[in-house]
């Protein structure tokens, strides 16, 4: 049973550039959530995708956008990168609509460094 | 309110029992999760409480009191590999709101 996968594992960008991170959910899951985790902090919710729509969004600027594909995989795009965007980006998948099935399972993350 | 509060650091001895507390503001509460995160790795799911009481799973137990906005994670028979960050997270709607994590060091 394949777990949540993310690519790439590491990425180095410079200020002002754009980045795309990818996530494939756990087999059977239909919902993908994205989180940003700064060093020494807990993850912060960016947004959640279900049925190819952004269903819920955290307190992140419009530079952060996403997409979900028909196969439930997802992308996170960040435009006009800032130094403060350096963090571990985590994708979590879950299955909606089933009682007790909403546990979110995390992928290994993408570590982004902005120089 | 979004505040999820947990201690920043704890130290315990191998073989002992440790309790990690978490308090939260109760508005919009829809379940509480505990995750374990080793340095440089993704959080891994430990437990889920939505009703009051104790949930036991091997060496790990989690307790919830919804009226008090309080949970704890209890780790028994501590092992060196339990050294990690423990994250308390409250679900509001579909999103998880995390505390900053408790860094647990297990010493011989």
Backbone of each chain as ProteinMPNN parsed JSONL, in Angstrom:
{"seq_chain_A": "XXXXXXXXXXXXXXXXXXXXXXXXXXXXXXXXXXXXXXXXXXXXXXXXXXXXXXXXXXXXXXXXXXXXXXXXXXXXXXXXXXXXXXXXXXXXXXXXXXXXXXXXXXXXXXXXXXX", "coords_chain_A": {"N_chain_A": [[0.854, -1.188, 0.0], [0.879, 1.988, -1.121], [2.191, 4.854, 0.405], [1.842, 8.386, 1.15], [3.379, 10.349, -1.259], [5.939, 12.695, -2.176], [7.406, 15.178, -4.276], [9.933, 17.487, -5.408], [12.443, 16.13, -3.107], [14.218, 17.922, -2.0], [14.936, 21.381, -2.61], [16.398, 24.221, -4.082], [16.043, 27.637, -4.439], [16.042, 31.017, -5.758], [15.309, 34.334, -4.535], [12.269, 35.725, -5.718], [11.837, 33.871, -7.679], [9.761, 31.156, -8.985], [8.066, 28.247, -7.75], [7.13, 24.791, -7.985], [5.593, 22.25, -6.244], [4.975, 18.773, -5.729], [2.512, 16.226, -5.043], [1.409, 12.98, -4.281], [-1.411, 11.32, -3.183], [-2.114, 8.964, -0.511], [-3.026, 5.635, -1.369], [-6.41, 5.305, -2.268], [-7.258, 7.58, -0.968], [-8.856, 10.822, -1.142], [-8.542, 13.468, -0.639], [-6.431, 16.242, -0.283], [-4.177, 18.019, 1.7], [-2.148, 20.859, 2.331], [0.748, 21.906, 4.096], [2.925, 24.225, 5.759], [6.022, 24.084, 7.338], [8.01, 25.702, 9.469], [11.346, 25.814, 10.826], [11.561, 24.295, 13.965], [8.943, 24.782, 14.614], [5.374, 24.008, 14.684], [3.484, 22.458, 12.0], [1.865, 24.642, 9.632], [-1.313, 25.266, 8.318], [-1.972, 25.485, 4.878], [-3.73, 25.151, 2.559], [-6.58, 23.151, 1.462], [-7.56, 20.566, -0.759], [-10.27, 19.146, -2.429], [-12.147, 17.082, -4.499], [-11.092, 18.391, -6.714], [-11.271, 21.056, -6.08], [-10.426, 24.007, -4.227], [-11.021, 23.788, -0.921], [-10.734, 24.764, 1.637], [-8.878, 27.361, 3.206], [-5.874, 28.549, 4.65], [-4.118, 31.172, 6.45], [-2.507, 32.414, 4.279], [-0.773, 34.22, 1.703], [-1.903, 35.211, -1.648], [0.11, 34.425, -3.308], [0.582, 31.838, -2.911], [-0.674, 29.04, -4.375], [-2.722, 26.37, -5.653], [-3.486, 23.092, -6.98], [-5.637, 20.395, -7.826], [-5.699, 17.231, -9.328], [-7.617, 15.007, -11.522], [-6.884, 12.412, -10.719], [-6.488, 12.696, -8.062], [-3.997, 13.562, -7.201], [-1.825, 16.34, -6.354], [-0.696, 19.747, -6.68], [1.429, 22.295, -5.37], [1.947, 25.65, -5.776], [4.22, 28.312, -5.571], [4.658, 31.673, -5.983], [6.907, 34.436, -6.771], [9.034, 34.137, -4.813], [10.038, 34.517, -1.403], [12.583, 35.089, 1.1], [11.599, 34.208, 3.518], [9.969, 32.116, 2.824], [11.323, 29.817, 2.973], [11.262, 26.592, 4.109], [9.893, 23.455, 5.388], [7.733, 21.776, 3.33], [4.784, 20.164, 3.645], [2.678, 17.579, 2.582], [-0.511, 16.234, 3.112], [-2.722, 13.485, 3.141], [-6.157, 12.369, 3.075], [-9.277, 10.608, 3.64], [-12.381, 11.627, 2.818], [-15.708, 11.83, 4.202], [-16.212, 9.41, 5.386], [-16.941, 8.016, 8.456], [-14.666, 8.503, 11.009], [-12.58, 8.312, 9.287], [-11.012, 10.47, 8.7], [-8.404, 10.941, 9.356], [-5.337, 12.52, 8.799], [-2.628, 11.72, 6.783], [0.798, 12.093, 6.49], [3.141, 13.039, 3.946], [6.683, 12.68, 3.077], [7.658, 15.23, 2.752], [8.858, 18.321, 1.257], [11.825, 20.009, 1.245], [12.391, 23.318, 1.083], [14.648, 25.782, 0.153], [15.249, 29.151, 0.053], [17.279, 31.47, -1.448]], "CA_chain_A": [[0.0, 0.0, 0.0], [1.746, 3.146, -1.23], [1.851, 5.978, 1.258], [1.868, 9.692, 0.518], [4.686, 10.654, -1.833], [6.135, 14.085, -2.556], [8.623, 15.462, -5.039], [11.192, 16.829, -5.071], [12.718, 16.061, -1.666], [14.907, 19.164, -1.658], [14.901, 22.365, -3.695], [16.998, 25.52, -3.771], [15.599, 28.677, -5.367], [16.421, 32.374, -5.367], [14.185, 35.264, -4.339], [11.569, 36.156, -6.917], [11.508, 32.752, -8.55], [8.532, 30.426, -8.746], [8.338, 26.837, -7.485], [5.981, 23.872, -7.979], [5.801, 21.039, -5.462], [3.989, 17.778, -6.128], [2.083, 15.293, -4.006], [0.476, 11.911, -4.624], [-1.99, 10.875, -1.913], [-2.168, 7.546, -0.148], [-3.997, 4.917, -2.178], [-7.767, 5.33, -1.733], [-7.589, 8.888, -0.397], [-9.338, 11.744, -2.156], [-8.374, 14.846, -0.156], [-5.038, 16.611, -0.059], [-3.941, 19.265, 2.428], [-0.75, 21.311, 2.296], [1.205, 22.603, 5.299], [4.278, 24.771, 5.786], [6.599, 23.93, 8.672], [9.284, 26.369, 9.709], [12.203, 25.093, 11.767], [11.214, 24.44, 15.373], [7.523, 25.12, 14.757], [4.427, 23.039, 14.171], [3.008, 22.763, 10.642], [0.78, 25.622, 9.462], [-2.201, 24.894, 7.222], [-2.001, 26.399, 3.731], [-5.052, 24.934, 1.978], [-7.02, 21.767, 1.276], [-8.238, 20.309, -2.015], [-11.2, 18.006, -2.487], [-12.887, 17.104, -5.769], [-10.406, 19.344, -7.598], [-11.581, 22.432, -5.68], [-9.872, 24.447, -2.951], [-12.172, 23.771, -0.035], [-10.466, 25.564, 2.823], [-7.591, 28.031, 3.036], [-5.302, 29.175, 5.84], [-3.733, 32.576, 6.356], [-1.36, 32.54, 3.379], [-1.085, 35.161, 0.609], [-2.279, 34.661, -2.949], [1.301, 33.866, -3.983], [0.457, 30.391, -2.722], [-1.831, 28.513, -5.088], [-2.619, 24.934, -5.803], [-4.337, 22.42, -7.953], [-5.799, 18.954, -7.649], [-5.983, 16.584, -10.598], [-8.658, 13.974, -11.405], [-6.38, 11.221, -10.016], [-6.362, 13.151, -6.669], [-2.702, 14.164, -6.911], [-1.949, 17.782, -6.164], [0.482, 20.612, -6.79], [1.471, 23.565, -4.645], [2.751, 26.636, -6.483], [4.519, 29.54, -4.842], [5.234, 32.684, -6.866], [7.639, 35.554, -6.166], [9.559, 33.582, -3.561], [10.703, 35.337, -0.403], [13.473, 34.325, 1.983], [10.767, 33.621, 4.562], [9.262, 30.931, 2.337], [12.173, 28.661, 3.252], [10.557, 25.756, 5.09], [9.509, 22.117, 4.952], [6.359, 21.778, 2.843], [4.211, 18.85, 3.882], [1.39, 17.225, 1.995], [-1.21, 15.221, 3.891], [-3.92, 13.01, 2.455], [-7.194, 11.781, 3.922], [-10.472, 10.17, 2.914], [-13.52, 12.349, 3.378], [-17.042, 11.267, 4.105], [-16.355, 8.15, 6.101], [-16.756, 8.302, 9.875], [-13.398, 8.053, 11.558], [-11.592, 8.156, 8.235], [-10.435, 11.743, 8.318], [-7.018, 11.109, 9.786], [-4.459, 12.975, 7.741], [-1.346, 11.039, 6.75], [1.743, 13.019, 5.887], [4.239, 12.619, 3.113], [8.005, 12.978, 3.625], [7.918, 16.666, 2.684], [9.847, 18.941, 0.361], [12.532, 21.078, 1.962], [12.666, 24.43, 0.163], [15.557, 26.828, 0.617], [15.23, 30.336, -0.815], [18.494, 32.269, -1.213]], "C_chain_A": [[0.888, 1.236, 0.0], [1.252, 4.24, -0.299], [1.861, 7.254, 0.448], [3.284, 9.945, -0.012], [4.734, 12.114, -2.267], [7.415, 14.212, -3.363], [8.701, 16.955, -5.315], [11.38, 16.763, -3.551], [13.373, 17.352, -1.184], [14.905, 20.076, -2.871], [15.56, 23.64, -3.216], [16.593, 26.51, -4.858], [16.152, 30.021, -4.893], [15.172, 33.243, -5.262], [13.58, 35.682, -5.673], [11.197, 35.024, -7.863], [10.179, 32.112, -8.155], [8.877, 28.948, -8.54], [7.028, 26.037, -7.537], [6.371, 22.602, -7.242], [4.661, 20.071, -5.764], [3.734, 16.76, -5.019], [1.164, 14.243, -4.607], [-0.088, 11.348, -3.337], [-1.865, 9.369, -1.72], [-3.269, 6.892, -0.98], [-5.374, 4.919, -1.517], [-8.188, 6.654, -1.136], [-7.964, 9.872, -1.502], [-9.116, 13.212, -1.801], [-6.912, 15.1, 0.153], [-4.978, 17.959, 0.641], [-2.46, 19.585, 2.379], [-0.454, 22.127, 3.556], [2.618, 23.118, 5.081], [4.81, 24.634, 7.194], [7.954, 24.615, 8.728], [10.049, 25.612, 10.788], [11.771, 25.361, 13.206], [9.769, 24.783, 15.637], [6.652, 23.949, 14.308], [4.007, 23.407, 12.755], [1.881, 23.788, 10.66], [0.007, 25.29, 8.195], [-2.19, 25.942, 6.128], [-3.367, 26.331, 3.059], [-5.318, 23.45, 1.809], [-7.779, 21.651, -0.039], [-9.064, 19.04, -1.92], [-12.019, 18.15, -3.756], [-12.405, 18.247, -6.672], [-10.706, 20.808, -7.278], [-10.836, 22.754, -4.375], [-11.03, 24.61, -1.973], [-11.978, 24.667, 1.186], [-9.076, 26.153, 2.672], [-7.164, 28.63, 4.367], [-4.872, 30.596, 5.538], [-2.447, 32.731, 5.546], [-1.753, 33.45, 2.217], [-1.395, 34.432, -0.689], [-1.096, 34.122, -3.739], [1.294, 32.334, -3.885], [-0.831, 29.933, -3.419], [-1.648, 27.025, -5.29], [-3.562, 24.399, -6.857], [-4.471, 20.973, -7.535], [-6.256, 18.357, -8.972], [-7.032, 15.488, -10.41], [-8.185, 12.709, -10.687], [-6.063, 11.526, -8.543], [-4.974, 13.692, -6.322], [-2.838, 15.681, -6.904], [-0.615, 18.482, -6.37], [0.305, 21.838, -5.913], [2.413, 24.479, -5.425], [2.98, 27.848, -5.588], [5.219, 30.489, -5.812], [6.018, 33.717, -6.069], [8.218, 35.167, -4.813], [10.272, 34.622, -2.711], [11.605, 34.454, 0.458], [12.664, 33.577, 3.044], [9.955, 32.424, 4.118], [10.1, 29.67, 2.531], [11.552, 27.849, 4.384], [10.443, 24.339, 4.554], [8.042, 22.172, 4.548], [5.84, 20.347, 2.878], [2.871, 18.716, 3.186], [0.783, 16.139, 2.87], [-2.445, 14.778, 3.132], [-4.876, 12.362, 3.451], [-8.357, 11.366, 3.032], [-11.673, 10.82, 3.574], [-14.776, 11.515, 3.322], [-17.237, 9.949, 4.82], [-16.041, 8.398, 7.573], [-15.457, 7.702, 10.37], [-12.302, 7.937, 10.521], [-10.856, 9.404, 7.885], [-9.04, 11.984, 8.852], [-6.173, 11.518, 8.598], [-3.103, 12.308, 7.881], [-0.387, 11.877, 5.918], [2.757, 12.323, 4.987], [5.563, 13.048, 3.717], [8.383, 14.449, 3.553], [8.926, 17.052, 1.611], [10.5, 20.073, 1.134], [12.958, 22.126, 0.953], [13.575, 25.438, 0.843], [15.551, 27.948, -0.409], [16.422, 31.213, -0.453], [18.349, 33.68, -1.763]], "O_chain_A": [[1.571, 1.515, 0.985], [0.055, 4.518, -0.222], [1.887, 7.223, -0.782], [4.265, 9.772, 0.712], [3.726, 12.696, -2.667], [8.374, 13.466, -3.167], [7.674, 17.622, -5.443], [10.558, 17.288, -2.8], [13.101, 17.813, -0.075], [14.876, 19.615, -4.012], [15.324, 24.093, -2.096], [16.778, 26.252, -6.047], [16.662, 30.143, -3.779], [14.124, 32.927, -5.825], [14.297, 35.957, -6.634], [10.349, 35.19, -8.74], [9.564, 32.467, -7.149], [9.862, 28.456, -9.09], [5.963, 26.542, -7.18], [7.364, 21.957, -7.581], [3.531, 20.485, -6.021], [4.596, 16.473, -4.188], [0.245, 14.572, -5.357], [0.678, 10.931, -2.468], [-1.553, 8.621, -2.646], [-4.302, 7.5, -1.26], [-5.498, 4.575, -0.341], [-9.364, 6.839, -0.823], [-7.477, 9.787, -2.629], [-9.465, 14.099, -2.579], [-6.242, 14.276, 0.774], [-5.637, 18.917, 0.235], [-1.62, 18.685, 2.385], [-1.276, 22.918, 4.018], [3.403, 22.539, 4.33], [4.138, 25.018, 8.151], [8.92, 24.165, 8.112], [9.462, 24.86, 11.567], [11.633, 26.513, 13.616], [9.4, 25.052, 16.78], [7.121, 23.025, 13.644], [4.161, 24.559, 12.35], [1.053, 23.808, 11.572], [0.592, 25.063, 7.136], [-2.37, 27.132, 6.39], [-4.081, 27.331, 2.995], [-4.434, 22.61, 1.982], [-8.554, 22.54, -0.392], [-8.62, 18.013, -1.407], [-12.529, 19.231, -4.05], [-13.194, 18.956, -7.296], [-10.437, 21.695, -8.089], [-10.642, 21.88, -3.53], [-11.906, 25.454, -2.163], [-12.931, 25.252, 1.7], [-8.194, 25.53, 2.082], [-7.987, 29.154, 5.117], [-5.219, 31.156, 4.497], [-1.416, 33.137, 6.083], [-2.908, 33.462, 1.791], [-1.186, 33.226, -0.821], [-1.286, 33.432, -4.741], [1.926, 31.642, -4.683], [-1.928, 30.385, -3.089], [-0.553, 26.489, -5.119], [-4.307, 25.126, -7.513], [-3.55, 20.388, -6.964], [-7.109, 18.925, -9.653], [-7.31, 15.081, -9.282], [-9.003, 12.0, -10.1], [-5.443, 10.712, -7.859], [-4.796, 14.237, -5.233], [-3.828, 16.234, -7.381], [0.451, 17.878, -6.248], [-0.8, 22.349, -5.734], [3.554, 24.107, -5.699], [2.06, 28.342, -4.936], [6.25, 30.145, -6.39], [5.831, 33.864, -4.861], [7.926, 35.796, -3.796], [11.0, 35.479, -3.213], [11.419, 33.239, 0.536], [13.004, 32.455, 3.419], [9.314, 31.774, 4.944], [9.62, 28.566, 2.275], [11.343, 28.361, 5.484], [10.838, 24.052, 3.424], [7.196, 22.576, 5.347], [6.382, 19.45, 2.232], [2.045, 19.628, 3.205], [1.482, 15.229, 3.317], [-3.142, 15.603, 2.542], [-4.475, 11.879, 4.51], [-8.423, 11.711, 1.853], [-11.947, 10.589, 4.752], [-14.9, 10.607, 2.5], [-18.351, 9.427, 4.846], [-14.982, 8.935, 7.897], [-15.19, 6.518, 10.164], [-11.196, 7.503, 10.843], [-10.139, 9.436, 6.885], [-8.542, 13.109, 8.806], [-6.278, 10.936, 7.518], [-2.499, 12.322, 8.954], [-0.703, 12.309, 4.81], [3.168, 11.189, 5.231], [5.582, 13.709, 4.755], [9.327, 14.877, 4.217], [9.717, 16.239, 1.133], [9.825, 20.982, 1.618], [13.782, 21.863, 0.077], [13.309, 25.889, 1.958], [15.814, 27.725, -1.59], [16.565, 31.646, 0.691], [19.274, 34.484, -1.652]]}, "seq_chain_B": "XXXXXXXXXXXXXXXXXXXXXXXXXXXXXXXXXXXXXXXXXXXXXXXXXXXXXXXXXXXXXXXXXXXXXXXXXXXXXXXXXXXXXXXXXXXXXXXXXXXXXXXXXXXX", "coords_chain_B": {"N_chain_B": [[-10.47, 31.353, 18.355], [-7.092, 30.265, 18.047], [-5.151, 29.151, 19.625], [-2.984, 26.609, 20.517], [-1.507, 25.017, 23.061], [1.453, 23.633, 24.313], [4.091, 22.094, 26.205], [7.46, 23.199, 25.557], [9.817, 21.693, 25.736], [10.768, 18.463, 27.054], [12.265, 16.144, 29.308], [13.087, 12.772, 29.903], [13.605, 9.54, 31.445], [14.915, 6.501, 30.152], [12.716, 3.727, 30.063], [10.927, 4.843, 31.822], [7.795, 6.654, 32.509], [6.102, 9.175, 30.685], [4.205, 12.176, 30.505], [2.669, 14.237, 28.215], [1.27, 17.315, 27.95], [-1.506, 19.12, 26.518], [-3.231, 22.033, 25.746], [-6.144, 23.723, 24.54], [-8.136, 26.108, 22.712], [-11.63, 25.887, 22.729], [-13.474, 26.45, 20.718], [-15.166, 25.532, 17.769], [-14.138, 22.971, 17.762], [-13.266, 19.768, 16.531], [-12.139, 17.287, 16.956], [-9.078, 15.756, 18.095], [-5.657, 15.304, 17.509], [-2.624, 13.429, 17.879], [0.706, 13.539, 16.837], [3.872, 12.099, 15.996], [7.118, 13.288, 15.414], [10.173, 12.743, 14.076], [13.416, 14.228, 13.854], [13.881, 15.986, 10.883], [12.09, 14.444, 9.504], [8.764, 13.412, 8.331], [5.649, 14.115, 10.063], [4.21, 11.438, 11.924], [1.236, 9.624, 12.41], [-0.19, 9.165, 15.602], [-2.404, 9.069, 17.457], [-5.986, 9.589, 17.88], [-8.561, 11.496, 19.203], [-11.954, 12.081, 19.728], [-14.081, 11.951, 21.389], [-14.649, 12.311, 24.946], [-12.289, 10.902, 27.221], [-10.061, 8.059, 27.559], [-7.829, 6.778, 25.173], [-6.206, 3.878, 24.321], [-3.222, 2.57, 22.976], [-1.109, 0.276, 22.704], [2.053, 1.126, 23.921], [1.399, 3.73, 23.996], [-0.927, 6.206, 25.038], [-3.804, 8.31, 24.83], [-5.564, 11.074, 26.114], [-8.639, 12.869, 26.454], [-10.396, 15.798, 27.36], [-13.085, 17.47, 26.563], [-14.617, 19.568, 27.62], [-12.83, 20.934, 29.176], [-10.919, 21.655, 27.392], [-8.552, 20.156, 26.992], [-5.887, 17.846, 26.637], [-3.855, 14.918, 26.92], [-0.852, 13.111, 26.109], [0.336, 9.986, 26.824], [3.229, 8.236, 27.394], [4.543, 5.102, 27.845], [7.037, 2.935, 29.346], [9.453, 4.016, 28.251], [11.566, 4.315, 25.398], [14.764, 4.752, 23.814], [14.384, 5.43, 21.173], [12.075, 6.861, 21.24], [12.673, 9.478, 21.485], [11.874, 12.501, 20.181], [9.872, 14.986, 18.441], [6.678, 15.837, 19.652], [3.559, 16.398, 18.435], [0.634, 18.17, 19.011], [-2.57, 18.457, 17.659], [-5.473, 20.199, 16.68], [-8.538, 19.621, 15.094], [-10.311, 21.739, 13.01], [-13.031, 22.205, 11.146], [-11.913, 21.098, 8.081], [-9.247, 21.386, 8.479], [-6.092, 21.019, 10.189], [-4.947, 22.406, 13.183], [-1.941, 23.074, 14.54], [0.009, 22.71, 17.547], [3.172, 24.041, 18.734], [4.754, 21.903, 19.171], [6.31, 19.421, 21.284], [9.481, 18.825, 22.33], [10.866, 15.876, 23.072], [13.302, 14.38, 25.021], [14.861, 11.371, 25.566], [16.73, 9.85, 27.994], [19.456, 7.641, 28.89]], "CA_chain_B": [[-9.113, 31.299, 18.8], [-6.31, 29.207, 17.427], [-4.019, 28.742, 20.447], [-2.744, 25.254, 20.982], [-0.352, 25.179, 23.935], [2.097, 22.444, 24.837], [5.434, 22.47, 26.652], [8.441, 23.215, 24.474], [10.78, 20.591, 25.901], [10.675, 17.586, 28.218], [13.31, 15.133, 29.385], [12.674, 11.619, 30.701], [14.594, 8.459, 31.506], [14.552, 5.233, 29.504], [11.947, 2.836, 30.915], [9.975, 5.6, 32.631], [6.54, 7.11, 31.904], [6.057, 10.626, 30.54], [2.911, 12.71, 30.083], [2.795, 15.496, 27.49], [-0.025, 17.976, 28.005], [-1.886, 20.031, 25.442], [-4.482, 22.754, 25.984], [-6.593, 24.381, 23.313], [-9.397, 26.832, 22.787], [-12.591, 24.849, 22.349], [-14.411, 26.854, 19.659], [-15.005, 24.84, 16.497], [-13.398, 21.723, 17.941], [-13.805, 18.629, 15.794], [-11.231, 16.154, 17.095], [-7.705, 16.091, 18.481], [-4.682, 14.335, 17.028], [-1.219, 13.469, 18.28], [1.656, 13.055, 15.848], [5.291, 12.033, 16.377], [7.975, 13.733, 14.317], [11.614, 12.695, 14.273], [14.113, 15.33, 13.191], [14.059, 15.861, 9.441], [11.126, 13.525, 8.905], [7.367, 13.844, 8.352], [4.866, 13.672, 11.221], [3.507, 10.169, 11.791], [0.022, 9.6, 13.214], [-0.156, 8.345, 16.818], [-3.713, 8.832, 18.065], [-7.09, 10.491, 17.551], [-9.653, 11.517, 20.186], [-13.033, 13.022, 19.452], [-14.937, 11.882, 22.584], [-13.911, 12.345, 26.215], [-11.807, 9.645, 27.757], [-8.707, 7.577, 27.278], [-7.629, 5.848, 24.077], [-4.928, 3.215, 24.551], [-2.691, 1.882, 21.805], [0.214, -0.209, 23.055], [2.749, 1.942, 24.933], [0.927, 5.113, 23.882], [-2.329, 6.471, 25.358], [-4.153, 9.719, 24.726], [-6.753, 11.42, 26.894], [-9.288, 14.115, 26.03], [-11.52, 16.402, 28.072], [-13.557, 18.541, 25.683], [-15.115, 20.712, 28.385], [-11.673, 21.661, 29.711], [-9.975, 21.98, 26.326], [-7.307, 19.573, 27.517], [-5.533, 16.494, 26.237], [-2.468, 14.525, 27.16], [-0.297, 11.903, 25.512], [1.084, 9.249, 27.835], [4.147, 7.265, 26.808], [5.036, 4.194, 28.881], [8.222, 2.113, 29.024], [10.155, 4.828, 27.272], [12.735, 3.797, 24.705], [15.591, 5.827, 23.25], [13.812, 5.817, 19.869], [10.939, 7.767, 21.454], [13.164, 10.861, 21.417], [11.264, 13.09, 18.982], [8.919, 16.049, 18.734], [5.302, 15.344, 19.703], [2.702, 17.492, 17.98], [-0.787, 18.142, 19.302], [-3.272, 19.179, 16.598], [-6.929, 20.242, 16.783], [-9.188, 19.774, 13.797], [-11.424, 22.685, 12.892], [-13.399, 21.997, 9.747], [-11.046, 20.076, 7.502], [-7.83, 21.672, 8.667], [-5.478, 20.768, 11.489], [-4.208, 23.501, 13.802], [-0.91, 22.418, 15.336], [0.848, 23.373, 18.509], [4.558, 24.15, 18.249], [5.443, 20.637, 19.381], [7.093, 19.194, 22.499], [10.693, 18.071, 22.035], [11.117, 14.918, 24.158], [14.611, 13.726, 25.038], [14.907, 10.206, 26.442], [18.126, 9.627, 28.369], [19.669, 6.306, 29.463]], "C_chain_B": [[-8.382, 30.095, 18.251], [-5.315, 28.585, 18.379], [-4.059, 27.283, 20.84], [-1.456, 25.345, 21.789], [0.145, 23.837, 24.435], [3.5, 22.848, 25.251], [6.426, 22.358, 25.505], [9.369, 22.006, 24.541], [10.444, 19.762, 27.125], [11.829, 16.581, 28.143], [12.814, 14.015, 30.281], [13.721, 10.53, 30.573], [14.054, 7.21, 30.822], [13.839, 4.314, 30.495], [10.877, 3.526, 31.741], [8.696, 5.894, 31.854], [6.599, 8.639, 31.797], [4.682, 11.041, 30.021], [3.136, 14.071, 29.435], [1.408, 16.124, 27.398], [-0.243, 18.915, 26.831], [-3.191, 20.708, 25.825], [-4.836, 23.531, 24.73], [-7.872, 25.153, 23.57], [-10.461, 25.995, 22.093], [-13.484, 25.218, 21.163], [-14.111, 26.098, 18.368], [-14.288, 23.502, 16.578], [-14.086, 20.565, 17.222], [-12.847, 17.448, 15.835], [-9.817, 16.612, 17.397], [-6.773, 14.95, 18.098], [-3.346, 14.531, 17.729], [-0.38, 12.838, 17.182], [3.049, 13.028, 16.475], [6.115, 12.462, 15.168], [9.437, 13.648, 14.728], [12.26, 13.77, 13.426], [14.296, 15.045, 11.705], [13.077, 14.942, 8.751], [9.705, 14.093, 8.98], [6.694, 13.415, 9.655], [4.196, 12.328, 10.931], [2.374, 10.12, 12.819], [0.183, 8.67, 14.413], [-1.561, 8.022, 17.308], [-4.702, 9.922, 17.681], [-8.15, 10.36, 18.638], [-10.712, 12.513, 19.707], [-14.03, 13.042, 20.612], [-14.059, 11.909, 23.827], [-13.455, 10.958, 26.615], [-10.43, 9.3, 27.245], [-8.739, 6.589, 26.118], [-6.254, 5.213, 24.258], [-4.506, 2.453, 23.307], [-1.264, 1.479, 22.127], [0.843, 0.64, 24.147], [2.236, 3.377, 24.976], [-0.56, 5.184, 24.242], [-2.577, 7.959, 25.19], [-5.488, 9.948, 25.404], [-7.306, 12.744, 26.397], [-10.365, 14.511, 27.023], [-11.97, 17.607, 27.249], [-14.002, 19.776, 26.465], [-13.969, 21.562, 28.914], [-10.706, 22.091, 28.614], [-8.597, 21.429, 26.628], [-7.127, 18.155, 27.002], [-4.148, 16.186, 26.766], [-2.138, 13.264, 26.396], [0.583, 11.256, 26.558], [1.944, 8.202, 27.132], [4.728, 6.419, 27.94], [6.27, 3.456, 28.384], [9.073, 2.79, 27.95], [11.383, 4.134, 26.704], [13.494, 4.969, 24.095], [14.987, 6.34, 21.937], [12.587, 6.725, 19.999], [11.37, 9.233, 21.491], [12.717, 11.469, 20.089], [10.46, 14.304, 19.42], [7.518, 15.463, 18.683], [4.37, 16.53, 19.472], [1.248, 17.208, 18.343], [-1.484, 18.963, 18.227], [-4.778, 19.063, 16.806], [-7.505, 20.409, 15.386], [-10.34, 20.759, 13.915], [-11.835, 22.676, 11.423], [-12.525, 20.885, 9.21], [-9.578, 20.263, 7.823], [-7.375, 21.314, 10.074], [-4.722, 22.018, 11.932], [-3.228, 22.868, 14.772], [-0.367, 23.326, 16.426], [2.278, 23.395, 17.977], [5.337, 22.858, 18.435], [6.209, 20.602, 20.689], [8.271, 18.312, 22.146], [11.004, 17.182, 23.236], [12.493, 14.303, 23.979], [14.56, 12.58, 26.031], [16.369, 9.885, 26.701], [18.276, 8.27, 29.042], [19.607, 6.327, 30.981]], "O_chain_B": [[-8.973, 29.04, 18.019], [-4.676, 27.594, 18.025], [-5.031, 26.794, 21.416], [-0.416, 25.715, 21.246], [-0.628, 23.009, 24.917], [4.051, 23.817, 24.729], [6.263, 21.54, 24.6], [9.664, 21.379, 23.524], [9.908, 20.273, 28.108], [12.298, 16.224, 27.062], [12.19, 14.274, 31.31], [14.604, 10.585, 29.717], [12.864, 6.909, 30.912], [14.293, 4.138, 31.625], [10.007, 2.861, 32.304], [8.523, 5.458, 30.715], [7.086, 9.312, 32.705], [4.076, 10.347, 29.205], [3.732, 14.958, 30.044], [0.486, 15.534, 26.835], [0.702, 19.431, 26.235], [-4.155, 20.036, 26.19], [-3.966, 23.942, 23.962], [-8.597, 24.882, 24.527], [-10.233, 25.458, 21.009], [-14.193, 24.351, 20.652], [-12.964, 26.028, 17.925], [-13.875, 22.96, 15.553], [-15.304, 20.4, 17.289], [-12.748, 16.691, 14.869], [-9.407, 17.707, 17.012], [-7.071, 13.78, 18.338], [-2.984, 15.641, 18.118], [-0.695, 11.765, 16.667], [3.364, 13.822, 17.362], [5.842, 12.051, 14.04], [9.89, 14.378, 15.609], [11.715, 14.176, 12.399], [14.804, 13.991, 11.322], [13.2, 14.681, 7.554], [9.473, 15.123, 9.612], [7.129, 12.45, 10.284], [3.681, 12.104, 9.836], [2.549, 10.533, 13.965], [0.634, 7.533, 14.27], [-1.888, 6.86, 17.55], [-4.332, 11.006, 17.23], [-8.586, 9.255, 18.96], [-10.395, 13.641, 19.329], [-14.743, 14.028, 20.802], [-12.876, 11.573, 23.772], [-14.146, 9.967, 26.379], [-9.741, 10.097, 26.609], [-9.569, 5.681, 26.083], [-5.249, 5.92, 24.339], [-5.313, 1.78, 22.666], [-0.323, 2.228, 21.866], [0.23, 0.853, 25.192], [2.586, 4.146, 25.872], [-1.353, 4.343, 23.817], [-1.674, 8.774, 25.382], [-6.413, 9.144, 25.293], [-6.56, 13.627, 25.974], [-11.148, 13.676, 27.474], [-11.307, 18.644, 27.244], [-13.788, 20.904, 26.02], [-14.116, 22.773, 29.083], [-9.759, 22.828, 28.891], [-7.597, 22.14, 26.534], [-8.073, 17.371, 26.936], [-3.359, 17.094, 27.028], [-3.011, 12.457, 26.076], [1.472, 11.898, 27.116], [1.437, 7.382, 26.366], [5.329, 6.947, 28.876], [6.522, 3.359, 27.183], [9.364, 2.219, 26.899], [12.133, 3.465, 27.415], [12.933, 6.045, 23.888], [15.068, 7.53, 21.63], [12.113, 7.287, 19.011], [10.526, 10.128, 21.524], [13.122, 11.02, 19.017], [10.375, 14.615, 20.608], [7.198, 14.685, 17.785], [4.39, 17.519, 20.205], [0.707, 16.149, 18.026], [-1.032, 20.064, 17.911], [-5.298, 17.979, 17.072], [-7.03, 21.225, 14.596], [-11.21, 20.642, 14.777], [-11.066, 23.094, 10.558], [-12.414, 19.83, 9.834], [-8.751, 19.414, 7.488], [-8.163, 21.306, 11.019], [-3.961, 22.607, 11.165], [-3.636, 22.2, 15.722], [-0.289, 24.543, 16.262], [2.566, 22.845, 16.914], [6.448, 22.721, 17.923], [6.702, 21.629, 21.154], [8.089, 17.175, 21.711], [11.365, 17.682, 24.302], [12.813, 13.77, 22.917], [14.252, 12.785, 27.205], [17.15, 9.675, 25.773], [17.346, 7.791, 29.69], [19.765, 5.287, 31.62]]}, "name": "protein", "num_of_chains": 2, "seq": "XXXXXXXXXXXXXXXXXXXXXXXXXXXXXXXXXXXXXXXXXXXXXXXXXXXXXXXXXXXXXXXXXXXXXXXXXXXXXXXXXXXXXXXXXXXXXXXXXXXXXXXXXXXXXXXXXXXXXXXXXXXXXXXXXXXXXXXXXXXXXXXXXXXXXXXXXXXXXXXXXXXXXXXXXXXXXXXXXXXXXXXXXXXXXXXXXXXXXXXXXXXXXXXXXXXXXXXXXXXXXXX"}
